[in-house]
Amino acid sequence: MNFFRCPVENGRACFINRVSARLYGYMTVPYARGLTQSAKAGGVAGEQRALNDVATEVIAGMRPGALYVLGPGTTTRTVMERLGLPKTLLGVDAVRDGALAGADLTEADLLALAGDAAETFIVVTVIGGQGHIFGRGNQQISPAVIRRVGAVHVIVIATQTKLLSLEGRPLLVDTGDPALDEQLSGYARVITALGERTMYRVGA
């Protein structure tokens, strides 16, 4: 990831929150179906309306006083945008009652916030083309954080297009804690549109 400097204002530099990939080379690897990770799939043009619908559904279900931890990604960023809040694209942020409760949070930050909250939910999206919901790019949401929050308070969001990009492969969890991965496996209710949920298989 590259950060792009923008002009210094008031003696302070700012950074544009944008991902920039750079190709360094190619490498041949063995391929075994089910064991080789697929390439990450990017967004599809014209999907903004679907993202807005998913974000609206998430916000409509937010409970007063509850803390919501939002993982990285453009889908979760749309939720924050609908709330009128900034989102750390590659980081983990938290909101409560429509206000920012923390940005670019670490595992320790999340444990502290969850410990002070009466109720906490984790909102994560699916890595397009791969299917990971935990263990890739959101390690701040560690097994300790998930256990503190409770697996039943994990909210998975994705557009139908993103789920279709998996071509039937399951969503994946790889937290580093085999017992927790087993607990998270089975089927998840994925918010895919306004008033719509899709039951989707989850595997470790």
GROMACS elastic network, one bead per residue, 0.5 to 0.9 nm:
[ bonds ]
;  ai    aj funct       b0    kb
    1    18     6  0.81005   500
    1    19     6  0.54405   500
    1    20     6  0.56003   500
    1    21     6  0.63226   500
    1    22     6  0.83363   500
    2    17     6  0.89909   500
    2    18     6  0.74911   500
    2    19     6  0.62139   500
    2    20     6  0.55141   500
    2    21     6  0.76184   500
    2    22     6  0.89471   500
    3    15     6  0.59892   500
    3    16     6  0.62151   500
    3    17     6  0.67839   500
    3    18     6  0.67583   500
    3    19     6  0.74778   500
    3    20     6  0.79468   500
    4    14     6  0.85419   500
    4    15     6  0.55993   500
    4    16     6  0.54587   500
    4    17     6  0.78832   500
    4    18     6  0.76938   500
    5     8     6  0.83315   500
    5    13     6  0.69415   500
    5    14     6  0.61688   500
    5    16     6  0.66425   500
    6     9     6  0.88516   500
    6    13     6  0.67391   500
    6    14     6  0.57467   500
    6    15     6  0.59673   500
    6    16     6  0.69665   500
    7    12     6  0.87256   500
    7    13     6  0.65119   500
    7    14     6  0.72353   500
    8    11     6  0.59029   500
    8    12     6  0.53275   500
    8    14     6  0.67512   500
    9    12     6  0.54087   500
    9    13     6  0.64034   500
    9    14     6  0.79065   500
   10    13     6  0.83702   500
   15    18     6  0.86831   500
   17    87     6  0.87854   500
   17    88     6  0.70467   500
   17    89     6  0.64891   500
   17    90     6  0.84443   500
   18    89     6  0.73155   500
   18    90     6  0.88385   500
   19    89     6  0.82249   500
   19    90     6  0.83487   500
   23    26     6  0.83417   500
   30    36     6  0.81536   500
   31    35     6  0.75970   500
   31    36     6  0.59138   500
   32    35     6  0.53988   500
   32    36     6  0.57649   500
   33    36     6  0.61404   500
   33    37     6  0.88451   500
   34    37     6  0.77161   500
   34   169     6  0.87417   500
   37    40     6  0.88311   500
   37   130     6  0.66666   500
   38    41     6  0.86361   500
   38   129     6  0.62522   500
   38   130     6  0.53472   500
   38   131     6  0.89511   500
   39   128     6  0.85785   500
   39   129     6  0.62573   500
   39   130     6  0.65916   500
   40   127     6  0.66762   500
   40   128     6  0.56774   500
   40   129     6  0.51015   500
   40   130     6  0.58333   500
   40   131     6  0.88746   500
   41    44     6  0.89041   500
   41   127     6  0.74766   500
   41   130     6  0.75047   500
   41   162     6  0.84358   500
   41   165     6  0.77240   500
   42   127     6  0.89055   500
   42   128     6  0.65738   500
   42   129     6  0.81569   500
   43    47     6  0.75640   500
   43    74     6  0.85601   500
   43   128     6  0.78264   500
   43   162     6  0.81107   500
   44    47     6  0.58494   500
   44    48     6  0.87473   500
   44   161     6  0.79803   500
   44   162     6  0.86856   500
   45    48     6  0.77998   500
   46    49     6  0.72579   500
   46    50     6  0.85254   500
   47    50     6  0.53505   500
   47    51     6  0.63838   500
   47    52     6  0.87696   500
   47   159     6  0.83151   500
   47   161     6  0.82634   500
   48    52     6  0.61210   500
   48    53     6  0.86296   500
   48    78     6  0.87550   500
   49    52     6  0.50220   500
   49    53     6  0.62244   500
   49    54     6  0.87193   500
   50    53     6  0.50749   500
   50    54     6  0.63175   500
   50    55     6  0.86464   500
   50   159     6  0.63109   500
   50   160     6  0.83715   500
   50   161     6  0.89647   500
   50   192     6  0.80301   500
   50   193     6  0.66208   500
   50   194     6  0.88163   500
   51    54     6  0.51507   500
   51    55     6  0.61490   500
   51    56     6  0.85692   500
   51    74     6  0.87252   500
   51    75     6  0.62296   500
   51    76     6  0.89025   500
   51    78     6  0.65831   500
   51    79     6  0.83900   500
   51   158     6  0.79306   500
   51   159     6  0.65920   500
   51   192     6  0.86007   500
   51   193     6  0.80047   500
   52    55     6  0.50214   500
   52    56     6  0.60316   500
   52    57     6  0.85765   500
   52    75     6  0.87197   500
   52    78     6  0.65485   500
   52    79     6  0.76058   500
   52    82     6  0.76288   500
   52   193     6  0.86115   500
   53    56     6  0.50948   500
   53    57     6  0.62428   500
   53    58     6  0.87367   500
   53   192     6  0.81129   500
   53   193     6  0.53191   500
   53   194     6  0.53495   500
   54    57     6  0.51750   500
   54    58     6  0.63336   500
   54    59     6  0.87699   500
   54    75     6  0.81767   500
   54    78     6  0.85659   500
   54    79     6  0.79344   500
   54   157     6  0.70601   500
   54   158     6  0.73213   500
   54   159     6  0.71390   500
   54   191     6  0.64858   500
   54   192     6  0.58287   500
   54   194     6  0.61172   500
   54   195     6  0.88936   500
   54   196     6  0.88652   500
   55    58     6  0.51317   500
   55    59     6  0.62153   500
   55    60     6  0.85637   500
   55    75     6  0.76976   500
   55    76     6  0.75374   500
   55    77     6  0.88369   500
   55    78     6  0.60744   500
   55    80     6  0.81596   500
   55    81     6  0.87758   500
   55    82     6  0.69167   500
   55   157     6  0.85664   500
   55   193     6  0.84200   500
   55   194     6  0.86319   500
   56    59     6  0.52036   500
   56    60     6  0.60665   500
   56    61     6  0.87218   500
   56    79     6  0.72387   500
   56    82     6  0.73263   500
   56   193     6  0.85707   500
   56   194     6  0.70899   500
   57    60     6  0.51347   500
   57    61     6  0.64563   500
   57   191     6  0.76574   500
   57   192     6  0.88128   500
   57   193     6  0.69540   500
   57   194     6  0.53020   500
   57   195     6  0.67074   500
   57   196     6  0.85878   500
   58    61     6  0.53355   500
   58    62     6  0.65651   500
   58    79     6  0.73212   500
   58   123     6  0.88019   500
   58   155     6  0.87456   500
   58   157     6  0.82909   500
   58   191     6  0.77637   500
   58   194     6  0.88372   500
   59    62     6  0.52408   500
   59    63     6  0.88652   500
   59    79     6  0.71650   500
   59    82     6  0.82659   500
   59    83     6  0.79086   500
   59    98     6  0.86888   500
   60    63     6  0.85359   500
   62    65     6  0.89304   500
   62    66     6  0.74266   500
   62    67     6  0.89133   500
   62    68     6  0.80246   500
   62    96     6  0.88205   500
   62    97     6  0.80207   500
   62    98     6  0.88985   500
   63    66     6  0.55722   500
   63    67     6  0.85259   500
   63    96     6  0.88414   500
   63    97     6  0.77825   500
   63   119     6  0.89711   500
   64    67     6  0.87553   500
   64    96     6  0.77078   500
   64    97     6  0.57797   500
   65    96     6  0.62028   500
   65    97     6  0.58900   500
   65   117     6  0.79775   500
   65   118     6  0.76068   500
   65   119     6  0.76539   500
   66    95     6  0.85155   500
   66    96     6  0.59494   500
   66    97     6  0.71984   500
   66   117     6  0.67913   500
   66   118     6  0.66681   500
   66   120     6  0.56301   500
   66   121     6  0.74720   500
   67    94     6  0.67865   500
   67    95     6  0.59060   500
   67    97     6  0.78729   500
   67   101     6  0.79441   500
   67   113     6  0.79746   500
   67   114     6  0.73114   500
   67   117     6  0.63789   500
   67   118     6  0.80823   500
   67   119     6  0.62659   500
   67   121     6  0.62566   500
   67   122     6  0.85601   500
   68    93     6  0.84301   500
   68    94     6  0.54269   500
   68    95     6  0.52881   500
   68    96     6  0.62986   500
   68   101     6  0.88157   500
   68   119     6  0.87170   500
   68   120     6  0.58029   500
   68   122     6  0.58603   500
   68   123     6  0.68824   500
   69    92     6  0.69882   500
   69    93     6  0.58799   500
   69    95     6  0.66826   500
   69   102     6  0.89991   500
   69   110     6  0.79533   500
   69   120     6  0.74362   500
   69   121     6  0.61327   500
   69   123     6  0.59084   500
   69   124     6  0.83940   500
   69   141     6  0.87949   500
   70    73     6  0.89824   500
   70    76     6  0.62696   500
   70    77     6  0.83043   500
   70    79     6  0.87336   500
   70    80     6  0.86357   500
   70    87     6  0.89789   500
   70    91     6  0.87102   500
   70    92     6  0.57170   500
   70    93     6  0.53516   500
   70    94     6  0.58389   500
   70    95     6  0.79807   500
   70   121     6  0.86368   500
   70   122     6  0.61364   500
   70   124     6  0.61745   500
   70   125     6  0.88869   500
   71    76     6  0.66563   500
   71    77     6  0.87333   500
   71    89     6  0.87570   500
   71    90     6  0.80938   500
   71    91     6  0.67227   500
   71    93     6  0.67706   500
   71    94     6  0.87302   500
   71   122     6  0.75969   500
   71   123     6  0.62172   500
   71   124     6  0.50912   500
   71   125     6  0.72827   500
   71   137     6  0.86459   500
   71   138     6  0.62662   500
   71   140     6  0.87981   500
   71   141     6  0.78106   500
   72    75     6  0.82863   500
   72    76     6  0.65577   500
   72    77     6  0.74330   500
   72    87     6  0.85358   500
   72    88     6  0.71815   500
   72    89     6  0.55716   500
   72    91     6  0.52477   500
   72    92     6  0.57075   500
   72    93     6  0.81744   500
   72   124     6  0.74374   500
   72   125     6  0.78272   500
   72   137     6  0.71872   500
   72   138     6  0.65591   500
   73    76     6  0.55603   500
   73    77     6  0.61141   500
   73    78     6  0.88201   500
   73    88     6  0.86811   500
   73    89     6  0.57481   500
   73    90     6  0.64875   500
   73    91     6  0.83834   500
   73   124     6  0.83547   500
   73   125     6  0.70054   500
   73   126     6  0.85913   500
   73   127     6  0.81956   500
   74    78     6  0.62410   500
   74    79     6  0.89264   500
   74    89     6  0.68687   500
   74   125     6  0.86998   500
   75    78     6  0.53084   500
   75    79     6  0.70043   500
   75   124     6  0.86325   500
   75   125     6  0.65059   500
   75   126     6  0.86976   500
   75   157     6  0.75569   500
   75   158     6  0.69479   500
   75   159     6  0.83648   500
   76    79     6  0.51724   500
   76    80     6  0.67190   500
   76    81     6  0.88172   500
   76    87     6  0.82991   500
   76    89     6  0.86403   500
   76   123     6  0.74706   500
   76   124     6  0.69992   500
   76   125     6  0.67103   500
   76   157     6  0.79759   500
   77    80     6  0.51137   500
   77    81     6  0.61731   500
   77    82     6  0.86633   500
   77    86     6  0.80551   500
   77    87     6  0.55781   500
   77    88     6  0.77241   500
   77    89     6  0.66901   500
   78    82     6  0.61359   500
   78    83     6  0.85997   500
   78    87     6  0.86016   500
   79    82     6  0.52146   500
   79    83     6  0.64470   500
   79    84     6  0.88068   500
   79    85     6  0.87547   500
   79    87     6  0.89552   500
   80    84     6  0.62430   500
   80    85     6  0.51241   500
   80    86     6  0.63778   500
   80    87     6  0.60481   500
   80    95     6  0.86153   500
   81    85     6  0.55624   500
   81    86     6  0.67118   500
   81    87     6  0.74981   500
   82    85     6  0.75706   500
   83    86     6  0.88379   500
   83    98     6  0.62858   500
   83    99     6  0.80478   500
   84    98     6  0.85801   500
   84    99     6  0.89263   500
   85    95     6  0.89993   500
   85    98     6  0.84368   500
   85    99     6  0.75018   500
   85   100     6  0.68769   500
   86   100     6  0.83279   500
   86   103     6  0.86133   500
   87    90     6  0.87247   500
   87    91     6  0.80087   500
   87    92     6  0.83353   500
   87    93     6  0.69064   500
   87   103     6  0.75122   500
   87   104     6  0.85339   500
   88    92     6  0.66886   500
   88    93     6  0.67920   500
   88   103     6  0.67747   500
   88   104     6  0.60687   500
   89    92     6  0.81175   500
   90   104     6  0.82143   500
   90   137     6  0.73724   500
   90   138     6  0.81824   500
   91   103     6  0.76058   500
   91   105     6  0.69531   500
   91   106     6  0.87467   500
   91   137     6  0.83355   500
   91   138     6  0.74268   500
   91   140     6  0.84197   500
   92   102     6  0.85521   500
   92   103     6  0.65687   500
   92   104     6  0.50281   500
   92   105     6  0.53886   500
   92   106     6  0.76595   500
   92   110     6  0.89121   500
   92   138     6  0.72466   500
   92   140     6  0.72561   500
   92   141     6  0.79904   500
   93   100     6  0.78265   500
   93   101     6  0.76153   500
   93   102     6  0.55468   500
   93   104     6  0.54549   500
   93   105     6  0.59243   500
   93   110     6  0.89647   500
   94    99     6  0.86616   500
   94   100     6  0.61495   500
   94   101     6  0.51486   500
   94   102     6  0.51060   500
   94   103     6  0.64890   500
   94   104     6  0.86797   500
   94   105     6  0.79717   500
   94   110     6  0.84223   500
   94   113     6  0.87541   500
   95    98     6  0.61988   500
   95    99     6  0.54234   500
   95   102     6  0.69483   500
   95   103     6  0.89305   500
   96    99     6  0.54073   500
   96   100     6  0.65078   500
   96   101     6  0.59921   500
   97   100     6  0.84738   500
  100   103     6  0.74055   500
  101   113     6  0.83943   500
  102   105     6  0.64631   500
  102   109     6  0.83169   500
  102   110     6  0.88223   500
  102   113     6  0.86138   500
  105   108     6  0.79477   500
  105   109     6  0.55784   500
  105   110     6  0.64055   500
  105   140     6  0.73911   500
  106   109     6  0.50338   500
  106   110     6  0.62523   500
  106   111     6  0.86666   500
  106   140     6  0.54460   500
  106   141     6  0.81403   500
  107   110     6  0.51431   500
  107   111     6  0.62164   500
  107   112     6  0.86516   500
  107   139     6  0.80551   500
  107   141     6  0.62282   500
  107   142     6  0.65539   500
  107   144     6  0.83468   500
  107   145     6  0.70262   500
  108   111     6  0.51696   500
  108   112     6  0.62018   500
  108   113     6  0.86562   500
  108   140     6  0.84338   500
  108   145     6  0.87540   500
  109   112     6  0.51823   500
  109   113     6  0.61702   500
  109   114     6  0.85480   500
  110   113     6  0.51294   500
  110   114     6  0.59539   500
  110   115     6  0.83094   500
  110   140     6  0.79351   500
  110   141     6  0.75844   500
  110   145     6  0.67405   500
  111   114     6  0.51721   500
  111   115     6  0.59169   500
  111   116     6  0.86723   500
  111   144     6  0.77563   500
  111   145     6  0.58138   500
  111   148     6  0.73745   500
  111   149     6  0.88489   500
  112   115     6  0.50592   500
  112   116     6  0.64144   500
  112   117     6  0.88095   500
  113   116     6  0.52769   500
  113   117     6  0.62772   500
  113   120     6  0.87423   500
  114   117     6  0.50824   500
  114   118     6  0.78755   500
  114   119     6  0.75064   500
  114   120     6  0.60195   500
  114   121     6  0.89266   500
  114   145     6  0.79443   500
  114   148     6  0.71855   500
  114   149     6  0.68216   500
  115   118     6  0.79408   500
  115   120     6  0.89536   500
  115   148     6  0.77906   500
  115   149     6  0.88335   500
  116   119     6  0.88555   500
  117   120     6  0.63975   500
  119   149     6  0.77249   500
  119   153     6  0.88714   500
  120   148     6  0.88081   500
  120   149     6  0.57216   500
  120   150     6  0.84380   500
  120   153     6  0.70708   500
  121   149     6  0.65517   500
  121   150     6  0.82249   500
  121   152     6  0.86604   500
  121   154     6  0.58854   500
  121   155     6  0.70315   500
  122   141     6  0.84792   500
  122   146     6  0.79256   500
  122   149     6  0.75543   500
  122   151     6  0.88880   500
  122   153     6  0.63334   500
  122   155     6  0.58720   500
  122   156     6  0.83171   500
  123   153     6  0.86166   500
  123   154     6  0.61275   500
  123   156     6  0.59369   500
  123   157     6  0.72063   500
  124   133     6  0.63328   500
  124   134     6  0.79888   500
  124   138     6  0.88004   500
  124   154     6  0.75669   500
  124   155     6  0.63285   500
  124   156     6  0.51496   500
  124   157     6  0.62871   500
  124   158     6  0.87182   500
  125   128     6  0.89692   500
  125   132     6  0.83796   500
  125   133     6  0.60437   500
  125   155     6  0.84338   500
  125   156     6  0.55653   500
  125   158     6  0.57008   500
  125   190     6  0.89839   500
  126   129     6  0.86947   500
  126   130     6  0.78902   500
  126   131     6  0.53719   500
  126   132     6  0.56883   500
  126   133     6  0.50782   500
  126   134     6  0.86792   500
  126   156     6  0.75057   500
  126   157     6  0.71094   500
  126   158     6  0.61489   500
  126   162     6  0.75025   500
  126   163     6  0.79670   500
  126   171     6  0.73972   500
  126   172     6  0.87724   500
  127   130     6  0.55596   500
  127   131     6  0.50716   500
  127   132     6  0.53999   500
  127   133     6  0.67241   500
  127   136     6  0.83012   500
  127   162     6  0.80960   500
  127   171     6  0.89178   500
  128   131     6  0.60576   500
  128   132     6  0.82401   500
  128   161     6  0.89811   500
  128   162     6  0.54987   500
  128   163     6  0.75208   500
  128   165     6  0.65647   500
  128   166     6  0.71808   500
  129   132     6  0.89845   500
  129   162     6  0.74072   500
  129   163     6  0.83121   500
  129   164     6  0.87832   500
  129   165     6  0.54000   500
  129   166     6  0.51974   500
  129   167     6  0.84023   500
  130   165     6  0.84893   500
  130   166     6  0.66147   500
  130   169     6  0.83966   500
  130   170     6  0.89708   500
  130   171     6  0.79039   500
  130   172     6  0.80732   500
  131   162     6  0.88079   500
  131   163     6  0.79961   500
  131   165     6  0.89178   500
  131   166     6  0.65594   500
  131   169     6  0.75201   500
  131   170     6  0.66269   500
  131   172     6  0.55598   500
  131   173     6  0.86577   500
  131   202     6  0.89880   500
  132   135     6  0.69871   500
  132   136     6  0.64481   500
  132   170     6  0.87654   500
  132   171     6  0.56708   500
  132   173     6  0.59237   500
  132   174     6  0.77683   500
  133   136     6  0.73383   500
  133   138     6  0.83910   500
  133   156     6  0.77139   500
  133   171     6  0.66863   500
  133   172     6  0.59945   500
  133   173     6  0.58897   500
  133   174     6  0.83668   500
  134   137     6  0.78755   500
  134   138     6  0.64345   500
  134   139     6  0.73213   500
  134   141     6  0.77925   500
  134   142     6  0.85616   500
  134   172     6  0.70741   500
  134   174     6  0.58417   500
  134   175     6  0.59417   500
  135   138     6  0.61440   500
  135   139     6  0.56418   500
  135   141     6  0.84503   500
  135   142     6  0.82547   500
  135   172     6  0.84902   500
  135   173     6  0.62027   500
  135   176     6  0.74224   500
  136   139     6  0.66851   500
  136   173     6  0.86794   500
  136   174     6  0.76872   500
  136   175     6  0.85657   500
  137   140     6  0.83779   500
  138   141     6  0.57867   500
  138   142     6  0.80298   500
  139   142     6  0.55144   500
  139   143     6  0.88011   500
  139   175     6  0.75346   500
  140   145     6  0.82065   500
  141   144     6  0.79057   500
  141   145     6  0.56652   500
  141   146     6  0.66085   500
  141   175     6  0.87038   500
  142   145     6  0.51229   500
  142   146     6  0.62457   500
  142   147     6  0.85619   500
  142   175     6  0.66993   500
  142   176     6  0.85343   500
  143   146     6  0.50680   500
  143   147     6  0.60025   500
  143   148     6  0.84368   500
  143   175     6  0.61693   500
  143   176     6  0.75542   500
  143   177     6  0.65443   500
  143   180     6  0.70064   500
  143   181     6  0.89756   500
  144   147     6  0.51940   500
  144   148     6  0.60898   500
  144   149     6  0.86561   500
  145   148     6  0.50401   500
  145   149     6  0.61767   500
  145   150     6  0.83723   500
  146   149     6  0.51551   500
  146   150     6  0.57109   500
  146   151     6  0.63047   500
  146   153     6  0.86875   500
  146   154     6  0.80436   500
  146   180     6  0.86247   500
  147   151     6  0.67301   500
  147   180     6  0.81185   500
  148   151     6  0.88073   500
  149   152     6  0.82825   500
  149   153     6  0.64830   500
  149   154     6  0.80873   500
  150   153     6  0.55158   500
  150   154     6  0.73322   500
  151   154     6  0.55123   500
  151   180     6  0.87596   500
  151   183     6  0.77361   500
  151   184     6  0.66748   500
  152   155     6  0.82327   500
  152   184     6  0.89808   500
  155   188     6  0.85741   500
  155   189     6  0.78457   500
  155   190     6  0.73035   500
  155   191     6  0.78458   500
  156   188     6  0.73908   500
  156   189     6  0.69833   500
  156   190     6  0.50042   500
  156   191     6  0.63763   500
  157   189     6  0.86331   500
  157   190     6  0.52667   500
  157   192     6  0.62297   500
  157   193     6  0.89620   500
  158   161     6  0.80789   500
  158   162     6  0.61989   500
  158   163     6  0.68643   500
  158   190     6  0.66524   500
  158   191     6  0.63038   500
  158   192     6  0.53337   500
  158   193     6  0.83955   500
  159   162     6  0.52922   500
  159   163     6  0.65911   500
  159   164     6  0.87535   500
  159   190     6  0.88290   500
  159   191     6  0.77345   500
  159   193     6  0.69097   500
  160   163     6  0.51051   500
  160   164     6  0.60892   500
  160   165     6  0.86143   500
  160   192     6  0.57949   500
  160   193     6  0.80019   500
  160   198     6  0.85918   500
  161   164     6  0.50616   500
  161   165     6  0.62351   500
  162   165     6  0.51169   500
  162   166     6  0.70867   500
  163   166     6  0.55406   500
  163   167     6  0.75923   500
  163   168     6  0.80790   500
  163   169     6  0.89622   500
  163   171     6  0.88110   500
  163   192     6  0.88700   500
  163   200     6  0.86997   500
  164   167     6  0.54745   500
  164   168     6  0.71838   500
  165   168     6  0.82385   500
  165   169     6  0.89998   500
  166   169     6  0.52732   500
  166   170     6  0.74667   500
  166   171     6  0.83512   500
  167   170     6  0.88983   500
  169   172     6  0.89221   500
  169   201     6  0.82639   500
  170   200     6  0.71998   500
  170   201     6  0.51840   500
  170   202     6  0.52281   500
  170   203     6  0.59485   500
  171   185     6  0.88142   500
  171   187     6  0.89862   500
  171   188     6  0.87733   500
  171   200     6  0.73770   500
  171   201     6  0.62288   500
  171   203     6  0.60648   500
  171   204     6  0.83438   500
  172   181     6  0.88854   500
  172   185     6  0.81700   500
  172   201     6  0.88257   500
  172   202     6  0.57236   500
  172   203     6  0.50864   500
  172   204     6  0.55062   500
  173   176     6  0.89000   500
  173   181     6  0.58656   500
  173   182     6  0.87374   500
  173   184     6  0.72844   500
  173   185     6  0.75081   500
  173   202     6  0.73520   500
  173   203     6  0.64286   500
  174   177     6  0.75298   500
  174   178     6  0.79045   500
  174   181     6  0.63578   500
  174   204     6  0.60921   500
  175   178     6  0.75068   500
  175   180     6  0.74376   500
  175   181     6  0.64307   500
  175   204     6  0.89198   500
  176   180     6  0.83763   500
  176   181     6  0.78092   500
  177   180     6  0.53670   500
  177   181     6  0.61620   500
  177   182     6  0.87111   500
  178   182     6  0.61615   500
  178   183     6  0.86303   500
  178   204     6  0.80322   500
  179   182     6  0.51591   500
  179   183     6  0.63372   500
  179   184     6  0.88116   500
  180   184     6  0.61847   500
  180   185     6  0.85750   500
  181   184     6  0.51294   500
  181   185     6  0.61678   500
  181   203     6  0.79323   500
  181   204     6  0.56112   500
  182   185     6  0.51088   500
  182   186     6  0.81352   500
  182   203     6  0.79072   500
  182   204     6  0.65735   500
  183   186     6  0.79845   500
  184   187     6  0.83239   500
  184   188     6  0.84554   500
  184   202     6  0.73314   500
  184   203     6  0.79772   500
  184   204     6  0.80699   500
  185   188     6  0.81403   500
  185   201     6  0.76181   500
  185   204     6  0.62849   500
  186   200     6  0.83905   500
  186   201     6  0.57347   500
  186   202     6  0.51024   500
  186   203     6  0.65701   500
  187   199     6  0.61773   500
  187   200     6  0.53215   500
  187   202     6  0.53614   500
  187   203     6  0.84994   500
  188   198     6  0.79658   500
  188   199     6  0.55823   500
  188   200     6  0.53979   500
  188   201     6  0.64074   500
  188   202     6  0.65969   500
  189   197     6  0.57725   500
  189   198     6  0.55534   500
  189   200     6  0.65086   500
  190   196     6  0.84063   500
  190   197     6  0.52941   500
  190   198     6  0.50778   500
  190   199     6  0.62382   500
  190   200     6  0.68835   500
  191   194     6  0.80559   500
  191   195     6  0.80806   500
  191   196     6  0.61466   500
  191   198     6  0.65867   500
  192   195     6  0.83627   500
  192   196     6  0.58480   500
  192   197     6  0.57522   500
  192   198     6  0.66271   500
  193   196     6  0.50455   500
  193   197     6  0.72330   500
  194   197     6  0.86364   500
